[in-house]
Amino acid sequence: LNAHQSIVSFEAALTQGRWKDEEWGPPPREFRPPGALLVSAIDSDDSGEVSLAWKYLISALSGSLCASFEGMDPDLGASSSRGRPLGVPWAESGKQLRFANLPYEPVCTENLTPWMKLLPCGDQAGLARLISPIPVAESPLVTLSLSVHVQESKVV
């Protein structure tokens, strides 16, 4: 997924539901808003290369994660003063920050299979073996998040 040289970091998240503070207490981490969210830091000053890298990332993630990231308008992904995602520590200054969201993208069982394939043991061992797709899809809060960062030529 990180084959495009100018993409230095990205986060893809699919979230359904909201954290209920009054019932569950304070959240263990910051959750992304409901729907699909894609945030990327691109290391280029060339707007054409930034747009190409952004479109490449959207296309690669749509196919790899079985989500409708391609429904995101690539022209609305430009950094803007109207809104900026919070909690993006890897978006260093000097990098082009691109982001887009689809607020009504549901999390469903077909999304779970490709995410499970990203785990080292797939769904055959560890915590993934305990995950049953139907109860996950019916949960009041489901969030699937993938963060990739390049540090000194290593993908983390």
Long-range contacts (C-beta under 8 A, 24 or more apart in sequence): 1-57, 1-60, 1-61, 1-64, 1-148, 2-148, 2-150, 2-155, 3-60, 4-52, 4-53, 4-56, 4-57, 6-42, 6-43, 6-44, 6-49, 6-50, 6-53, 7-40, 7-41, 7-42, 7-43, 7-53, 7-56, 7-57, 7-150, 8-41, 8-42, 8-43, 8-90, 8-95, 8-149, 8-150, 9-40, 9-41, 9-90, 9-91, 9-95, 9-147, 9-148, 9-149, 9-150, 10-38, 10-39, 10-40, 10-41, 10-57, 10-147, 10-148, 11-37, 11-38, 11-39, 11-40, 11-88, 11-145, 11-146, 11-147, 11-148, 12-36, 12-37, 12-38, 12-61, 12-65, 12-67, 12-69, 12-145, 12-146, 13-37, 13-38, 13-143, 13-144, 13-145, 13-146, 14-65, 14-67, 14-105, 14-107, 14-111, 14-142, 14-143, 14-144, 14-145, 15-107, 15-141, 15-142, 15-143, 15-144, 16-106, 16-107, 16-139, 16-141, 16-142, 16-143, 17-139, 17-140, 17-141, 17-142, 18-141, 19-141, 20-140, 20-141, 30-86, 30-87, 31-141, 31-143, 32-85, 32-143, 32-145, 33-101, 33-103, 34-103, 35-101, 35-102, 35-103, 35-104, 35-105, 36-67, 36-68, 36-69, 36-72, 36-101, 36-102, 36-105, 37-85, 37-99, 37-100, 37-101, 38-69, 38-72, 38-77, 38-98, 38-99, 38-100, 38-101, 39-85, 39-88, 39-91, 39-97, 39-98, 39-99, 40-97, 40-98, 40-99, 41-88, 41-90, 41-91, 41-92, 41-95, 41-96, 41-97, 42-95, 42-96, 42-97, 42-98, 43-94, 43-95, 43-96, 44-96, 45-96, 50-96, 50-98, 54-98, 58-100, 64-114, 65-111, 65-114, 65-115, 65-146, 66-110, 66-111, 66-113, 66-114, 67-105, 67-111, 68-102, 68-105, 69-102, 71-102, 71-105, 72-100, 72-101, 72-102, 73-100, 74-100, 76-100, 90-147, 90-149, 107-137, 107-142, 107-143, 107-144, 108-137, 109-133, 109-134, 109-136, 109-137, 111-144, 112-136, 112-137, 112-144, 115-144, 115-146, 118-146
